[in-house]
Each structure stands twice: as C-alpha cells, then as structure tokens.
Amino acid sequence: MSALKVCGMGLAIAGLTLAASAQTPGMASDGRIRVQLMAQHAVTLSAEVAAKIAAIPVQEGGAFRRGQPLVTFDCGGYRAQLRKAQATLEAASRLEKVNTQLAKLNSVGELEVAQADGKAKEAAADASYMQTVVGKCVISAPFDGFVARRAAAVYQFVNPGTPLLDVVDAGPLELRMLVPSKWIGTLKPGSRFTVAVDELGASFPAKIVRLGAQIDPVSQSILAVGEIDGGAGKRLLPGMSGWASFR
C-alpha cells in the first residue's frame, strides 16, 4: 500500500472520528480505539469421566505440545469393564460362528442363529462403548500452547463436566476492537495501524485481518480483528490491552 493511500485512509478515518466517538464503545476523542489481545484458541478442558485424577504433568504457565497428555485419570475400574466386555464379545462371536455352521447342517433353527447374531452385536456395542470410555481417561493437548490456569489437583475425584485446565494456544495473538461502522468504507483487511500496549509501554505495527459480519445497531460499531506484524509481538500475552491508532 502506498504512503499516499495510507495517508488518505488516515484522513478519511479522522474525519469520521467526531461523528462516531459519541456512540462507539472504547473510542477516545482523538480517534484511538481500545484493543484487547486474545489468543485465537482459549479452551477450558473438562473431565468426561467420573474418576480420580492420577497425574497433571503441566504447571500453570507451562508450555505443551499438541497431543501431549495433560491430564491422566485412574481408570482401573473402567479398564476392567472393558476387558469383561471384550470377553463377552469373544464368547458371543464364537457362539454366532458355531450356530451359523450348525445351521448349514440343519442342526439349529433360524431363531437360534438370529439370537446369536443379536447377542454378538450387543456385545460388540458394549465393548465399543467401554473402549470409548477408557479413551477418555487421558486428556491430550488439542494444540501447541500454554496452561493459563489449573482448576483441579492430583488425587482429586471429579465428575464429567468438572473444569480441569484453562489452556491457550501458542499462535499469534488476535487484536480485537470495535470500530465505527462508518469506517468499513476505508478500513479493509490489510489496513495498517499501530497498537500501543499498556502493560509494556511499547507500540507495535499491526494490520487488520478481518472485519465482523454484523453491525451493532445500537452502538453503530463493528468488530475488527488485527494481528501484530511478524515476530514483533513475542513479549505479548493474552489479556493485555492497549490503544490502536490508524493515523
């Protein structure tokens, strides 16, 4: 984008400042916009089984890799039920196979064959269900990231839905802000701006990556999402805030 075009855009936005500042939340009288820094993925991991926590090998602030076990449960009882279901399935499958062979010799009727087939399918469903339950005894990291908060402890018994860890991804942070809806005529993906981060007392170059899909009819504002250029934002953390200047 040429310097002339950037300058023109800045003048156009400045001209709209007085009209929009009275309505747009987080907008200063000089046209700056309040910005919140957020991780692209922030997730609360919760238990999916009723069990005692056996291990949480990550600490608050610690980094992890995608697929790494974050929480492990003591699931001895569930594994025993799985073995029982698998044994029942094996017996039912053998009975089904024998009855099928006997049916060819007219030694059993169709009813016996159908019953054996039904029991085999039921046993297969039970085994599959228990395999799914046992698979939930380890919670693995959904992405590369960091632990923001630990809400549970080792040896604690938890029920399904109990929050365990708050995690955020390690990717580039998003800059979220509300801008006057009248700006969408000049503010586009790729538009440049500067963000001054309060916590660091430093400014970083940034750009708009996308705009929201809906205008708020009350405040006449629209969501704008930006990102810090390159590796300039390595010192930034989710939750920081600041001011975006488009001049």
N, C-alpha and C positions, 0 to 999 in steps of 0.2 A: 504494500500500500504506500503510495507516495506521501511525502510530507505535506503537500498541498491538500490532499484528500483527508488526511488525519486532522489537519488544521480546520478544514471546512466542517468536518464532523463535530469537532470540539465546539466550534462557534454555534452550530445548529443545536447541540445539546444545551449549551449555555443559555441560548435564547429561550429554551423551554423551562429553565430552572424555576423562575419566579412563578410561573403558572402552575407548576407541578408540586413545588415544595410544600405547599399548604396541605396537600392531600396525601402525598406518598410517604408511608411509614419509613423511618430510618434515613430520611434525606435531610442533609444540612442546608442552611440558607445559601451556602456557596456552591451548591450543586454536587457535593460529595455524597456517596451512597454508603450506608452501613453494610458491612460484609461479614459473613460468618464462614469460617473454614471448617469443612466437614469431610470425613472420609467417604469415599464412594460406596464402601460397604461397611456398615456397622451392624453387628448381629449379636443378639443375646442367645447363647446356646443353652438349651434346657434339657433336662432329663426326659427320656422317653420310656424308661422302665422304673419300676419300684425296686430299688436296690441300695446297698451301701456303697459309698464311693471308696474305691481301692487306691486310686492314685490320681493326682493332678500334677503332672510334671512340669507345669509352666507357672511362672510367678507374674504378679502384676507388673506391667511394663516390659515383660519378656517377649522376645520375638519367637515366631514359629514358622514352619514351612507347610505348604499345602499337603494334606494327607497325614501329617504328624498327629499321633494320639494326644489329645488334650485332656480327656477325662476317661478313666477306666473304672468300671464297676465290678463289684464282687458278684458274679453271676453263676456261682456253683449250682444253685438250685435250678436255674433255667437250663444250664447245660445238661443236668441230669434228666430233666424233662425232655430235652431234645434227643438224648440217647434212647430214652424209652419210646419216643415217637418213631425214631428210626428203626428200632427193633420191631415195633408193631407193624410198621410198613413192610419190613422184610418178610415177616411171617404172613401178612396178608397177600403180598405179591406171590409168595410160594404157593399159598392155597389157591390163588387165582390161576396160576400156571397149571397146577395139578388138576383142578376142576376142568380147565379147558382141554387138557389131554384126555381126561375121563369122558368128557362129552363126546369126543370123537369116537370113543368106543361104546357110546350109548350107555355108559355106566352111571351117569348123573344126568339130571334133567336141566332144562334151560334155566329154571328158577335158581338152582344151586349155583350155576355159572354167573347169573346176574347178581346174586347176593355177594359172591366172592369178589366180583368186579367192583361192586359198590363199596365194600369194605376196604379194598385196596386203594380206591380213590379217596376215601375218607381218611385213611391212614396217611396217604401222600399229602393231603391238605394239612393235617395236623403237624406233620414233620416240617413242611414248608413254613408254617406259621411259627413254630418254635425256632427254626433257623433264622427267621426274620427277627424274632425277639433277641436271640443271642447276638445277632449282628448289631443290635443297638447297645450292647454292653461296652462299646468303645465309641467315643465321640472323636472323630478326626477333624482336623482343621479344614475348613472349606476353601481357604485361600492362604497365601502368604500374608502374615500380619503380626499384630501385637495384642497382648492382653491388656484391655483397659481396666477391667475390674474382675476380681474373684468374689463370687457371691456364695460359695459353698466351700466346705473343707473336707479333707480326707477323713474317712470313718463316719461321715455324716450319712444318715439314711435319708433318701429323697424319694419323692413320688413323681410320676410323669407330670411334666409341666413346670417343675421346680427350676428357676433360673440358676445357672451354674457359673457361666463366664460371659462377660461382655468383651467382644473382640472387634478390632478394626483392621481393615486391610492396609497393606504397606504401599499401595499405589499412590499416585499423585492425588493431592487433596483438591476438592472442589471448592470454589468460592461462590457462595450463594448470596444473592441480593435481590431486593425488589426495586425495580426502576419504573419511572413513569411510563405509562402505556404509550404516550405520545412519542417516546424515543424510538419505538420499533421501526420508524421510517428511516432512521440513520444507524441505529445500533444493530449490528448483524454478527453472526459467527465470524470470528477473525478480527473483530474490532479490538483495538489496543487500549489498555488503561494501566494505571499504576495503583497498587494496593499498599497502603501503609498499615503495618501490623502493630497493634497497640502493645502487645506483650514484648515485642523485640525492639520497638522503636526504630524499625527499619522498613524500607519500601522495596517492593519487588515489581518487575514488569510482568504483566499478565495479559490474557486475551479472553474474549468471550468464546465459548464453545457451543452453547445452545441457549435458546430462549424457551420460556414456558409455552404451553399450548392453550393457555386461557388467561384472560384479563380479569382481574378482580373488579367487579362493577362498583364497589363502594369506594375503594382507595384509588381506582383507576391506575393500578400498577400491574406489572407482570414480572414473573420470575426470570432472572438472568443468571446463568451459571458460567463461571470462568475457571481458568486454571493458570497456575504460575508457570512462567516460561522455564523450560529445560530443568536443570538441577538447582535452580536458584532457591527453591523452597525446601531444602533438606532440613533446615532448622525448624520448620513449621510443624505444629501438632494440631490434631483435630480439636476443635473447641476454641481456638484462638479467633480473634475478631479484629476488625480494623475498618479503614475507610478506603473506598475506591474513588479514584479521581480520573475522569475521562478528558480532562483538558490537556 
